[in-house]
């Protein structure tokens, strides 16, 4: 089973900065990107983290960088 969490924040040009956490078994895939409709979403980086590292990164995005939960970008 895959569990997915999307975090968003508005950017100055009207686009959306997004972060997606996809967990499967022990690893969590972290995808960071940007989307300005109607363009295709841009993936800035992709990495694999352990579950504890992913939880710390999620807290950092929410508490320090202003990201909030939202619907999937794609």
PDB file with SEQRES, HELIX, SHEET and CRYST1 records, atoms N, CA, C and O in Angstrom:
SEQRES   1 A   74  UNK UNK UNK UNK UNK UNK UNK UNK UNK UNK UNK UNK UNK          
SEQRES   2 A   74  UNK UNK UNK UNK UNK UNK UNK UNK UNK UNK UNK UNK UNK          
SEQRES   3 A   74  UNK UNK UNK UNK UNK UNK UNK UNK UNK UNK UNK UNK UNK          
SEQRES   4 A   74  UNK UNK UNK UNK UNK UNK UNK UNK UNK UNK UNK UNK UNK          
SEQRES   5 A   74  UNK UNK UNK UNK UNK UNK UNK UNK UNK UNK UNK UNK UNK          
SEQRES   6 A   74  UNK UNK UNK UNK UNK UNK UNK UNK UNK                          
HELIX    1 AA1 UNK A   51  UNK A   63  1                                  13    
SHEET    1 AA1 5 UNK A  42  UNK A  50  0                                        
SHEET    2 AA1 5 UNK A  27  UNK A  35 -1                                        
SHEET    3 AA1 5 UNK A  16  UNK A  24 -1                                        
SHEET    4 AA1 5 UNK A   3  UNK A  10 -1                                        
SHEET    5 AA1 5 UNK A  68  UNK A  69 -1                                        
CRYST1    1.000    1.000    1.000  90.00  90.00  90.00 P 1           1          
ATOM      1  N   UNK A   1       0.839  -1.182   0.000  1.00  0.00           N  
ATOM      2  CA  UNK A   1       0.000   0.000   0.000  1.00  0.00           C  
ATOM      3  C   UNK A   1       0.887   1.249   0.000  1.00  0.00           C  
ATOM      4  O   UNK A   1       1.885   1.311   0.718  1.00  0.00           O  
ATOM      5  N   UNK A   2       0.518   2.224  -0.800  1.00  0.00           N  
ATOM      6  CA  UNK A   2       1.253   3.481  -0.891  1.00  0.00           C  
ATOM      7  C   UNK A   2       0.436   4.572  -0.219  1.00  0.00           C  
ATOM      8  O   UNK A   2      -0.756   4.717  -0.488  1.00  0.00           O  
ATOM      9  N   UNK A   3       1.070   5.332   0.648  1.00  0.00           N  
ATOM     10  CA  UNK A   3       0.435   6.454   1.326  1.00  0.00           C  
ATOM     11  C   UNK A   3       1.087   7.726   0.796  1.00  0.00           C  
ATOM     12  O   UNK A   3       2.314   7.824   0.755  1.00  0.00           O  
ATOM     13  N   UNK A   4       0.264   8.714   0.385  1.00  0.00           N  
ATOM     14  CA  UNK A   4       0.788   9.922  -0.235  1.00  0.00           C  
ATOM     15  C   UNK A   4       0.282  11.162   0.491  1.00  0.00           C  
ATOM     16  O   UNK A   4      -0.897  11.257   0.830  1.00  0.00           O  
ATOM     17  N   UNK A   5       1.189  12.114   0.727  1.00  0.00           N  
ATOM     18  CA  UNK A   5       0.843  13.404   1.332  1.00  0.00           C  
ATOM     19  C   UNK A   5       1.372  14.498   0.423  1.00  0.00           C  
ATOM     20  O   UNK A   5       2.537  14.478   0.026  1.00  0.00           O  
ATOM     21  N   UNK A   6       0.510  15.454   0.095  1.00  0.00           N  
ATOM     22  CA  UNK A   6       0.893  16.608  -0.723  1.00  0.00           C  
ATOM     23  C   UNK A   6       0.889  17.858   0.141  1.00  0.00           C  
ATOM     24  O   UNK A   6      -0.051  18.090   0.901  1.00  0.00           O  
ATOM     25  N   UNK A   7       1.942  18.666   0.026  1.00  0.00           N  
ATOM     26  CA  UNK A   7       2.027  19.964   0.696  1.00  0.00           C  
ATOM     27  C   UNK A   7       2.218  21.033  -0.382  1.00  0.00           C  
ATOM     28  O   UNK A   7       2.955  20.821  -1.345  1.00  0.00           O  
ATOM     29  N   UNK A   8       1.555  22.179  -0.220  1.00  0.00           N  
ATOM     30  CA  UNK A   8       1.623  23.271  -1.198  1.00  0.00           C  
ATOM     31  C   UNK A   8       1.916  24.588  -0.506  1.00  0.00           C  
ATOM     32  O   UNK A   8       1.694  24.741   0.695  1.00  0.00           O  
ATOM     33  N   UNK A   9       2.422  25.542  -1.289  1.00  0.00           N  
ATOM     34  CA  UNK A   9       2.439  26.940  -0.877  1.00  0.00           C  
ATOM     35  C   UNK A   9       2.429  27.777  -2.158  1.00  0.00           C  
ATOM     36  O   UNK A   9       3.000  27.381  -3.175  1.00  0.00           O  
ATOM     37  N   UNK A  10       1.785  28.919  -2.096  1.00  0.00           N  
ATOM     38  CA  UNK A  10       1.701  29.803  -3.256  1.00  0.00           C  
ATOM     39  C   UNK A  10       3.048  30.486  -3.479  1.00  0.00           C  
ATOM     40  O   UNK A  10       3.738  30.850  -2.527  1.00  0.00           O  
ATOM     41  N   UNK A  11       3.409  30.653  -4.745  1.00  0.00           N  
ATOM     42  CA  UNK A  11       4.636  31.383  -5.068  1.00  0.00           C  
ATOM     43  C   UNK A  11       4.264  32.786  -5.551  1.00  0.00           C  
ATOM     44  O   UNK A  11       3.100  33.045  -5.859  1.00  0.00           O  
ATOM     45  N   UNK A  12       5.220  33.669  -5.616  1.00  0.00           N  
ATOM     46  CA  UNK A  12       4.972  35.082  -5.945  1.00  0.00           C  
ATOM     47  C   UNK A  12       4.401  35.276  -7.341  1.00  0.00           C  
ATOM     48  O   UNK A  12       3.695  36.256  -7.576  1.00  0.00           O  
ATOM     49  N   UNK A  13       4.684  34.372  -8.275  1.00  0.00           N  
ATOM     50  CA  UNK A  13       4.214  34.536  -9.655  1.00  0.00           C  
ATOM     51  C   UNK A  13       2.876  33.860  -9.932  1.00  0.00           C  
ATOM     52  O   UNK A  13       2.467  33.765 -11.089  1.00  0.00           O  
ATOM     53  N   UNK A  14       2.188  33.389  -8.896  1.00  0.00           N  
ATOM     54  CA  UNK A  14       0.886  32.760  -9.058  1.00  0.00           C  
ATOM     55  C   UNK A  14       0.937  31.248  -9.199  1.00  0.00           C  
ATOM     56  O   UNK A  14      -0.108  30.603  -9.293  1.00  0.00           O  
ATOM     57  N   UNK A  15       2.112  30.680  -9.215  1.00  0.00           N  
ATOM     58  CA  UNK A  15       2.260  29.233  -9.298  1.00  0.00           C  
ATOM     59  C   UNK A  15       2.187  28.599  -7.920  1.00  0.00           C  
ATOM     60  O   UNK A  15       1.885  29.257  -6.924  1.00  0.00           O  
ATOM     61  N   UNK A  16       2.471  27.314  -7.890  1.00  0.00           N  
ATOM     62  CA  UNK A  16       2.435  26.555  -6.639  1.00  0.00           C  
ATOM     63  C   UNK A  16       3.742  25.800  -6.478  1.00  0.00           C  
ATOM     64  O   UNK A  16       4.147  25.051  -7.367  1.00  0.00           O  
ATOM     65  N   UNK A  17       4.405  25.998  -5.337  1.00  0.00           N  
ATOM     66  CA  UNK A  17       5.516  25.134  -4.943  1.00  0.00           C  
ATOM     67  C   UNK A  17       4.873  23.944  -4.249  1.00  0.00           C  
ATOM     68  O   UNK A  17       3.986  24.121  -3.414  1.00  0.00           O  
ATOM     69  N   UNK A  18       5.305  22.742  -4.580  1.00  0.00           N  
ATOM     70  CA  UNK A  18       4.708  21.566  -3.954  1.00  0.00           C  
ATOM     71  C   UNK A  18       5.777  20.580  -3.487  1.00  0.00           C  
ATOM     72  O   UNK A  18       6.908  20.562  -3.973  1.00  0.00           O  
ATOM     73  N   UNK A  19       5.363  19.765  -2.524  1.00  0.00           N  
ATOM     74  CA  UNK A  19       6.183  18.671  -2.015  1.00  0.00           C  
ATOM     75  C   UNK A  19       5.253  17.473  -1.882  1.00  0.00           C  
ATOM     76  O   UNK A  19       4.148  17.586  -1.353  1.00  0.00           O  
ATOM     77  N   UNK A  20       5.707  16.340  -2.362  1.00  0.00           N  
ATOM     78  CA  UNK A  20       4.928  15.112  -2.268  1.00  0.00           C  
ATOM     79  C   UNK A  20       5.741  14.059  -1.530  1.00  0.00           C  
ATOM     80  O   UNK A  20       6.885  13.780  -1.891  1.00  0.00           O  
ATOM     81  N   UNK A  21       5.150  13.481  -0.505  1.00  0.00           N  
ATOM     82  CA  UNK A  21       5.752  12.376   0.235  1.00  0.00           C  
ATOM     83  C   UNK A  21       4.971  11.112  -0.117  1.00  0.00           C  
ATOM     84  O   UNK A  21       3.771  11.033   0.142  1.00  0.00           O  
ATOM     85  N   UNK A  22       5.644  10.128  -0.704  1.00  0.00           N  
ATOM     86  CA  UNK A  22       5.020   8.848  -1.046  1.00  0.00           C  
ATOM     87  C   UNK A  22       5.733   7.750  -0.276  1.00  0.00           C  
ATOM     88  O   UNK A  22       6.923   7.504  -0.476  1.00  0.00           O  
ATOM     89  N   UNK A  23       4.989   7.092   0.611  1.00  0.00           N  
ATOM     90  CA  UNK A  23       5.615   6.027   1.393  1.00  0.00           C  
ATOM     91  C   UNK A  23       5.189   4.665   0.868  1.00  0.00           C  
ATOM     92  O   UNK A  23       4.051   4.451   0.451  1.00  0.00           O  
ATOM     93  N   UNK A  24       6.140   3.771   0.907  1.00  0.00           N  
ATOM     94  CA  UNK A  24       5.894   2.384   0.519  1.00  0.00           C  
ATOM     95  C   UNK A  24       6.887   1.531   1.308  1.00  0.00           C  
ATOM     96  O   UNK A  24       8.098   1.637   1.118  1.00  0.00           O  
ATOM     97  N   UNK A  25       6.369   0.696   2.183  1.00  0.00           N  
ATOM     98  CA  UNK A  25       7.189  -0.120   3.085  1.00  0.00           C  
ATOM     99  C   UNK A  25       8.018   0.778   3.993  1.00  0.00           C  
ATOM    100  O   UNK A  25       7.443   1.600   4.707  1.00  0.00           O  
ATOM    101  N   UNK A  26       9.359   0.657   3.997  1.00  0.00           N  
ATOM    102  CA  UNK A  26      10.178   1.457   4.922  1.00  0.00           C  
ATOM    103  C   UNK A  26      10.610   2.799   4.346  1.00  0.00           C  
ATOM    104  O   UNK A  26      10.883   3.730   5.104  1.00  0.00           O  
ATOM    105  N   UNK A  27      10.678   2.919   3.028  1.00  0.00           N  
ATOM    106  CA  UNK A  27      11.196   4.132   2.400  1.00  0.00           C  
ATOM    107  C   UNK A  27      10.090   5.127   2.073  1.00  0.00           C  
ATOM    108  O   UNK A  27       8.929   4.761   1.894  1.00  0.00           O  
ATOM    109  N   UNK A  28      10.486   6.394   2.002  1.00  0.00           N  
ATOM    110  CA  UNK A  28       9.574   7.462   1.603  1.00  0.00           C  
ATOM    111  C   UNK A  28      10.237   8.229   0.475  1.00  0.00           C  
ATOM    112  O   UNK A  28      11.367   8.700   0.610  1.00  0.00           O  
ATOM    113  N   UNK A  29       9.524   8.352  -0.646  1.00  0.00           N  
ATOM    114  CA  UNK A  29      10.018   9.149  -1.770  1.00  0.00           C  
ATOM    115  C   UNK A  29       9.575  10.590  -1.554  1.00  0.00           C  
ATOM    116  O   UNK A  29       8.403  10.856  -1.290  1.00  0.00           O  
ATOM    117  N   UNK A  30      10.513  11.506  -1.667  1.00  0.00           N  
ATOM    118  CA  UNK A  30      10.236  12.932  -1.516  1.00  0.00           C  
ATOM    119  C   UNK A  30      10.419  13.586  -2.886  1.00  0.00           C  
ATOM    120  O   UNK A  30      11.499  13.526  -3.473  1.00  0.00           O  
ATOM    121  N   UNK A  31       9.359  14.207  -3.383  1.00  0.00           N  
ATOM    122  CA  UNK A  31       9.396  14.898  -4.673  1.00  0.00           C  
ATOM    123  C   UNK A  31       9.097  16.371  -4.410  1.00  0.00           C  
ATOM    124  O   UNK A  31       8.054  16.706  -3.849  1.00  0.00           O  
ATOM    125  N   UNK A  32      10.020  17.254  -4.820  1.00  0.00           N  
ATOM    126  CA  UNK A  32       9.817  18.696  -4.696  1.00  0.00           C  
ATOM    127  C   UNK A  32       9.680  19.274  -6.095  1.00  0.00           C  
ATOM    128  O   UNK A  32      10.408  18.890  -7.010  1.00  0.00           O  
ATOM    129  N   UNK A  33       8.731  20.209  -6.256  1.00  0.00           N  
ATOM    130  CA  UNK A  33       8.539  20.774  -7.581  1.00  0.00           C  
ATOM    131  C   UNK A  33       7.775  22.077  -7.578  1.00  0.00           C  
ATOM    132  O   UNK A  33       7.540  22.694  -6.539  1.00  0.00           O  
ATOM    133  N   UNK A  34       7.393  22.476  -8.788  1.00  0.00           N  
ATOM    134  CA  UNK A  34       6.717  23.750  -9.019  1.00  0.00           C  
ATOM    135  C   UNK A  34       5.691  23.548 -10.122  1.00  0.00           C  
ATOM    136  O   UNK A  34       5.926  22.777 -11.053  1.00  0.00           O  
ATOM    137  N   UNK A  35       4.544  24.239 -10.028  1.00  0.00           N  
ATOM    138  CA  UNK A  35       3.517  24.144 -11.063  1.00  0.00           C  
ATOM    139  C   UNK A  35       2.860  25.495 -11.293  1.00  0.00           C  
ATOM    140  O   UNK A  35       2.414  26.149 -10.351  1.00  0.00           O  
ATOM    141  N   UNK A  36       2.804  25.904 -12.548  1.00  0.00           N  
ATOM    142  CA  UNK A  36       2.099  27.121 -12.962  1.00  0.00           C  
ATOM    143  C   UNK A  36       1.199  26.716 -14.124  1.00  0.00           C  
ATOM    144  O   UNK A  36       1.656  26.638 -15.264  1.00  0.00           O  
ATOM    145  N   UNK A  37      -0.104  26.454 -13.839  1.00  0.00           N  
ATOM    146  CA  UNK A  37      -0.999  26.026 -14.911  1.00  0.00           C  
ATOM    147  C   UNK A  37      -1.035  27.055 -16.035  1.00  0.00           C  
ATOM    148  O   UNK A  37      -0.922  28.247 -15.752  1.00  0.00           O  
ATOM    149  N   UNK A  38      -1.184  26.658 -17.284  1.00  0.00           N  
ATOM    150  CA  UNK A  38      -1.459  25.308 -17.780  1.00  0.00           C  
ATOM    151  C   UNK A  38      -0.197  24.514 -18.119  1.00  0.00           C  
ATOM    152  O   UNK A  38      -0.291  23.490 -18.795  1.00  0.00           O  
ATOM    153  N   UNK A  39       0.961  24.948 -17.676  1.00  0.00           N  
ATOM    154  CA  UNK A  39       2.201  24.226 -17.958  1.00  0.00           C  
ATOM    155  C   UNK A  39       2.245  22.899 -17.204  1.00  0.00           C  
ATOM    156  O   UNK A  39       1.522  22.695 -16.229  1.00  0.00           O  
ATOM    157  N   UNK A  40       3.099  22.012 -17.672  1.00  0.00           N  
ATOM    158  CA  UNK A  40       3.309  20.738 -16.981  1.00  0.00           C  
ATOM    159  C   UNK A  40       4.052  21.012 -15.667  1.00  0.00           C  
ATOM    160  O   UNK A  40       4.885  21.916 -15.606  1.00  0.00           O  
ATOM    161  N   UNK A  41       3.758  20.238 -14.621  1.00  0.00           N  
ATOM    162  CA  UNK A  41       4.501  20.401 -13.365  1.00  0.00           C  
ATOM    163  C   UNK A  41       5.992  20.132 -13.563  1.00  0.00           C  
ATOM    164  O   UNK A  41       6.376  19.236 -14.315  1.00  0.00           O  
ATOM    165  N   UNK A  42       6.812  20.906 -12.890  1.00  0.00           N  
ATOM    166  CA  UNK A  42       8.261  20.769 -12.949  1.00  0.00           C  
ATOM    167  C   UNK A  42       8.730  20.076 -11.672  1.00  0.00           C  
ATOM    168  O   UNK A  42       8.440  20.538 -10.568  1.00  0.00           O  
ATOM    169  N   UNK A  43       9.444  18.983 -11.823  1.00  0.00           N  
ATOM    170  CA  UNK A  43      10.027  18.303 -10.672  1.00  0.00           C  
ATOM    171  C   UNK A  43      11.435  18.858 -10.474  1.00  0.00           C  
ATOM    172  O   UNK A  43      12.296  18.718 -11.343  1.00  0.00           O  
ATOM    173  N   UNK A  44      11.657  19.489  -9.324  1.00  0.00           N  
ATOM    174  CA  UNK A  44      12.964  20.074  -9.014  1.00  0.00           C  
ATOM    175  C   UNK A  44      13.926  19.048  -8.444  1.00  0.00           C  
ATOM    176  O   UNK A  44      15.109  19.046  -8.786  1.00  0.00           O  
ATOM    177  N   UNK A  45      13.428  18.175  -7.574  1.00  0.00           N  
ATOM    178  CA  UNK A  45      14.291  17.143  -7.002  1.00  0.00           C  
ATOM    179  C   UNK A  45      13.459  15.962  -6.553  1.00  0.00           C  
ATOM    180  O   UNK A  45      12.259  16.071  -6.302  1.00  0.00           O  
ATOM    181  N   UNK A  46      14.133  14.833  -6.461  1.00  0.00           N  
ATOM    182  CA  UNK A  46      13.499  13.590  -6.013  1.00  0.00           C  
ATOM    183  C   UNK A  46      14.530  12.843  -5.172  1.00  0.00           C  
ATOM    184  O   UNK A  46      15.683  12.697  -5.577  1.00  0.00           O  
ATOM    185  N   UNK A  47      14.108  12.372  -4.001  1.00  0.00           N  
ATOM    186  CA  UNK A  47      15.028  11.640  -3.141  1.00  0.00           C  
ATOM    187  C   UNK A  47      14.277  10.580  -2.353  1.00  0.00           C  
ATOM    188  O   UNK A  47      13.048  10.593  -2.285  1.00  0.00           O  
ATOM    189  N   UNK A  48      15.019   9.675  -1.767  1.00  0.00           N  
ATOM    190  CA  UNK A  48      14.460   8.612  -0.948  1.00  0.00           C  
ATOM    191  C   UNK A  48      14.960   8.787   0.483  1.00  0.00           C  
ATOM    192  O   UNK A  48      16.154   8.981   0.714  1.00  0.00           O  
ATOM    193  N   UNK A  49      14.042   8.717   1.433  1.00  0.00           N  
ATOM    194  CA  UNK A  49      14.373   8.933   2.841  1.00  0.00           C  
ATOM    195  C   UNK A  49      13.834   7.796   3.693  1.00  0.00           C  
ATOM    196  O   UNK A  49      12.921   7.078   3.284  1.00  0.00           O  
ATOM    197  N   UNK A  50      14.401   7.640   4.869  1.00  0.00           N  
ATOM    198  CA  UNK A  50      13.826   6.758   5.873  1.00  0.00           C  
ATOM    199  C   UNK A  50      12.604   7.427   6.476  1.00  0.00           C  
ATOM    200  O   UNK A  50      12.425   8.634   6.319  1.00  0.00           O  
ATOM    201  N   UNK A  51      11.772   6.679   7.151  1.00  0.00           N  
ATOM    202  CA  UNK A  51      10.522   7.244   7.679  1.00  0.00           C  
ATOM    203  C   UNK A  51      10.762   8.347   8.709  1.00  0.00           C  
ATOM    204  O   UNK A  51      10.019   9.328   8.728  1.00  0.00           O  
ATOM    205  N   UNK A  52      11.776   8.217   9.562  1.00  0.00           N  
ATOM    206  CA  UNK A  52      12.052   9.266  10.552  1.00  0.00           C  
ATOM    207  C   UNK A  52      12.582  10.534   9.889  1.00  0.00           C  
ATOM    208  O   UNK A  52      12.210  11.640  10.280  1.00  0.00           O  
ATOM    209  N   UNK A  53      13.449  10.378   8.888  1.00  0.00           N  
ATOM    210  CA  UNK A  53      13.949  11.541   8.139  1.00  0.00           C  
ATOM    211  C   UNK A  53      12.805  12.239   7.421  1.00  0.00           C  
ATOM    212  O   UNK A  53      12.742  13.468   7.394  1.00  0.00           O  
ATOM    213  N   UNK A  54      11.902  11.460   6.839  1.00  0.00           N  
ATOM    214  CA  UNK A  54      10.761  12.034   6.118  1.00  0.00           C  
ATOM    215  C   UNK A  54       9.865  12.827   7.065  1.00  0.00           C  
ATOM    216  O   UNK A  54       9.375  13.896   6.702  1.00  0.00           O  
ATOM    217  N   UNK A  55       9.651  12.320   8.257  1.00  0.00           N  
ATOM    218  CA  UNK A  55       8.823  13.033   9.235  1.00  0.00           C  
ATOM    219  C   UNK A  55       9.465  14.364   9.615  1.00  0.00           C  
ATOM    220  O   UNK A  55       8.774  15.377   9.727  1.00  0.00           O  
ATOM    221  N   UNK A  56      10.788  14.367   9.814  1.00  0.00           N  
ATOM    222  CA  UNK A  56      11.500  15.610  10.128  1.00  0.00           C  
ATOM    223  C   UNK A  56      11.405  16.611   8.979  1.00  0.00           C  
ATOM    224  O   UNK A  56      11.181  17.799   9.210  1.00  0.00           O  
ATOM    225  N   UNK A  57      11.575  16.139   7.746  1.00  0.00           N  
ATOM    226  CA  UNK A  57      11.490  17.024   6.578  1.00  0.00           C  
ATOM    227  C   UNK A  57      10.083  17.601   6.429  1.00  0.00           C  
ATOM    228  O   UNK A  57       9.918  18.781   6.119  1.00  0.00           O  
ATOM    229  N   UNK A  58       9.073  16.763   6.652  1.00  0.00           N  
ATOM    230  CA  UNK A  58       7.682  17.231   6.566  1.00  0.00           C  
ATOM    231  C   UNK A  58       7.423  18.324   7.602  1.00  0.00           C  
ATOM    232  O   UNK A  58       6.821  19.350   7.285  1.00  0.00           O  
ATOM    233  N   UNK A  59       7.870  18.108   8.821  1.00  0.00           N  
ATOM    234  CA  UNK A  59       7.725  19.133   9.861  1.00  0.00           C  
ATOM    235  C   UNK A  59       8.427  20.424   9.452  1.00  0.00           C  
ATOM    236  O   UNK A  59       7.892  21.513   9.661  1.00  0.00           O  
ATOM    237  N   UNK A  60       9.609  20.312   8.875  1.00  0.00           N  
ATOM    238  CA  UNK A  60      10.353  21.495   8.425  1.00  0.00           C  
ATOM    239  C   UNK A  60       9.575  22.260   7.349  1.00  0.00           C  
ATOM    240  O   UNK A  60       9.464  23.484   7.419  1.00  0.00           O  
ATOM    241  N   UNK A  61       9.041  21.550   6.360  1.00  0.00           N  
ATOM    242  CA  UNK A  61       8.273  22.209   5.308  1.00  0.00           C  
ATOM    243  C   UNK A  61       7.040  22.909   5.875  1.00  0.00           C  
ATOM    244  O   UNK A  61       6.716  24.024   5.466  1.00  0.00           O  
ATOM    245  N   UNK A  62       6.352  22.261   6.814  1.00  0.00           N  
ATOM    246  CA  UNK A  62       5.125  22.837   7.369  1.00  0.00           C  
ATOM    247  C   UNK A  62       5.408  23.973   8.357  1.00  0.00           C  
ATOM    248  O   UNK A  62       4.792  25.034   8.267  1.00  0.00           O  
ATOM    249  N   UNK A  63       6.324  23.763   9.288  1.00  0.00           N  
ATOM    250  CA  UNK A  63       6.537  24.734  10.366  1.00  0.00           C  
ATOM    251  C   UNK A  63       7.458  25.884   9.981  1.00  0.00           C  
ATOM    252  O   UNK A  63       7.257  27.010  10.435  1.00  0.00           O  
ATOM    253  N   UNK A  64       8.468  25.620   9.151  1.00  0.00           N  
ATOM    254  CA  UNK A  64       9.459  26.647   8.830  1.00  0.00           C  
ATOM    255  C   UNK A  64       9.259  27.291   7.462  1.00  0.00           C  
ATOM    256  O   UNK A  64       9.594  28.461   7.275  1.00  0.00           O  
ATOM    257  N   UNK A  65       8.720  26.547   6.512  1.00  0.00           N  
ATOM    258  CA  UNK A  65       8.640  27.061   5.140  1.00  0.00           C  
ATOM    259  C   UNK A  65       7.229  27.420   4.686  1.00  0.00           C  
ATOM    260  O   UNK A  65       7.048  27.899   3.566  1.00  0.00           O  
ATOM    261  N   UNK A  66       6.230  27.198   5.531  1.00  0.00           N  
ATOM    262  CA  UNK A  66       4.875  27.653   5.231  1.00  0.00           C  
ATOM    263  C   UNK A  66       4.065  26.779   4.292  1.00  0.00           C  
ATOM    264  O   UNK A  66       3.097  27.263   3.706  1.00  0.00           O  
ATOM    265  N   UNK A  67       4.417  25.522   4.125  1.00  0.00           N  
ATOM    266  CA  UNK A  67       3.634  24.615   3.284  1.00  0.00           C  
ATOM    267  C   UNK A  67       2.414  24.127   4.050  1.00  0.00           C  
ATOM    268  O   UNK A  67       2.451  23.972   5.270  1.00  0.00           O  
ATOM    269  N   UNK A  68       1.315  23.883   3.305  1.00  0.00           N  
ATOM    270  CA  UNK A  68       0.065  23.384   3.890  1.00  0.00           C  
ATOM    271  C   UNK A  68      -0.431  22.191   3.083  1.00  0.00           C  
ATOM    272  O   UNK A  68      -0.111  22.064   1.901  1.00  0.00           O  
ATOM    273  N   UNK A  69      -1.210  21.318   3.714  1.00  0.00           N  
ATOM    274  CA  UNK A  69      -1.785  20.156   3.022  1.00  0.00           C  
ATOM    275  C   UNK A  69      -2.700  20.616   1.901  1.00  0.00           C  
ATOM    276  O   UNK A  69      -3.390  21.627   2.030  1.00  0.00           O  
ATOM    277  N   UNK A  70      -2.706  19.869   0.791  1.00  0.00           N  
ATOM    278  CA  UNK A  70      -3.561  20.187  -0.333  1.00  0.00           C  
ATOM    279  C   UNK A  70      -3.781  18.976  -1.214  1.00  0.00           C  
ATOM    280  O   UNK A  70      -3.227  17.906  -0.963  1.00  0.00           O  
ATOM    281  N   UNK A  71      -4.599  19.147  -2.259  1.00  0.00           N  
ATOM    282  CA  UNK A  71      -4.892  18.033  -3.171  1.00  0.00           C  
ATOM    283  C   UNK A  71      -3.687  17.744  -4.064  1.00  0.00           C  
ATOM    284  O   UNK A  71      -2.792  18.581  -4.182  1.00  0.00           O  
ATOM    285  N   UNK A  72      -3.656  16.571  -4.690  1.00  0.00           N  
ATOM    286  CA  UNK A  72      -2.550  16.250  -5.598  1.00  0.00           C  
ATOM    287  C   UNK A  72      -2.425  17.271  -6.731  1.00  0.00           C  
ATOM    288  O   UNK A  72      -3.431  17.753  -7.252  1.00  0.00           O  
ATOM    289  N   UNK A  73      -1.196  17.596  -7.105  1.00  0.00           N  
ATOM    290  CA  UNK A  73      -0.952  18.528  -8.206  1.00  0.00           C  
ATOM    291  C   UNK A  73      -1.132  17.804  -9.534  1.00  0.00           C  
ATOM    292  O   UNK A  73      -1.622  18.390 -10.499  1.00  0.00           O  
ATOM    293  N   UNK A  74      -0.741  16.546  -9.587  1.00  0.00           N  
ATOM    294  CA  UNK A  74      -0.917  15.741 -10.805  1.00  0.00           C  
ATOM    295  C   UNK A  74      -1.178  14.303 -10.444  1.00  0.00           C  
ATOM    296  O   UNK A  74      -1.353  13.466 -11.330  1.00  0.00           O  
TER     297      UNK A  74                                                      
END                                                                             
